[in-house]
Amino acid sequence: MGFFTIHHADPSCSARTGELELPHGNCTTPVFMPVGTNGTVKALSRDDLEEIGFQIILANTYHLYLRPGTGVIGAAGGLHAFTGWPGNFLTDSGGFQVFSLAPFRKITEEGALFRSHIDGGSHFLSPEQAVDIQTTLGSDIQMALDICTGWGTSDREAEEALETTARWLARARRRWDLVRESGTYRGLLFGIVQGGFYPHLRRHSAELTIAQDTPGIAIGGLSVGEPPEVFAEILGHTAALLPDDKPRYVMGIGTPRYILEAIANGIDMFDCVAPTREGRNGRAYTRRGPLSVKKAEHVMDFSPIDEECGCKVCRTYSRAYVRHLFKTQEILCSMLLSYHNLYFLHDLVKKAREAIRENRFHSFSAGFLSAYEEGTRG
């Protein structure tokens, strides 16, 4: 559909830079997307996100469907009008949330029956309804409803889940085609590759997903409890199965190592709740590894969170002050550390793009991780 352009590929690996043309502006890739589950990135304002430089954020269909509901968001004119966010939204279909509610769900061929985590009420979500809900939200990129399987799932269960996911994708594709034909919705649909941690099932799922010819393809079912070496193996195996000319999205990763691993394998998009969650729990990313401001050693430490970081938090506040905010349970601590963590990852990916354009991504990644993980061990 001509909305994704690859600008440069690093000859040392599969890393590449590119550009997504989306309804609410272009996005350079690789791109990290902050997670705004309820239509807001926790502890940050819209102005904060724009200031850092984000062009696309993620919101969640499941949560917004339950509260405030599509009636409210539809009446507001869609998610962009409701939230005031001028950039792009990618919305998760809700499949992962249904997965995480395993004791309260029932999967059928028609869709997923689940109980609300808010009030226990019963709800049913079909592939077609997932498309309709995300259309009402006005999602710039919407995800097809899928069945996510976790670490330890048997090959038989993983195969059944991927087969159902593939049939659901075909239904979602038909519904999306009808919506697009109406001429009132311009958002894109991505299919999702599943298959657990079985290479042959990943290949089968990739073939079924590619056959639906969606504008982009996501890799789901990773970072769900598996060891890092298994993550790396399955990521590399699956990414190599996907077409070069479509954007590739790995769902739910946000640590520096996983991000750089994904970029090296030709992944263009990724998201994670970790940066703001870590910030709310008093942890910050730094070039020398994660930093816990809770530690007593920072009581008299008047240096910035990260001396190599150029964000406004590091230019303005000390570790001692941020520790004080955490200990006194001031909301500002969550705001400052969440801002810093998102700035950190945005800057990491920006520098990764620069390295790819200069054919030095491998050395950049190795150098960054050497310093980062040495600090982690220290």
Buried (B, 14 or more C-beta within 10 A) or exposed (E): EEBBEBEBBBEBBBBBBBBBEBBBEBBBBBBBBBBBBBBBBBBBEBEBBEBBEBBBBBBBBBBBBBEBEBEEBBEBEBBBEBBEBEBBBBBBBBBBBBBBBEEBBEBEEEBBBBBBEEEEEEBEBBBBBBBBBBBBBBBBBBBBBBBBBBBEBEEEBBBBBBBBBBEBBBBBBBBBEEBBEEEEBEBBBBBBBBBBBBBEBBBBBBEBBBEBEBBBBBBBBBBBEBEEEEBBBBBBBBBEBBEEEBBBBBBBBBBBBBBBBBBBBBBBBBBBBBBBBBBBBBBBBBBBBBBBBEEEEBEEBEEBBBEEBEBBBBEEBBBBBBBBBBEEEEEBBBBBBBBBBBBBBBBBBBEBBEBBBEBBBBEBBEEBBEBBBEBEEE
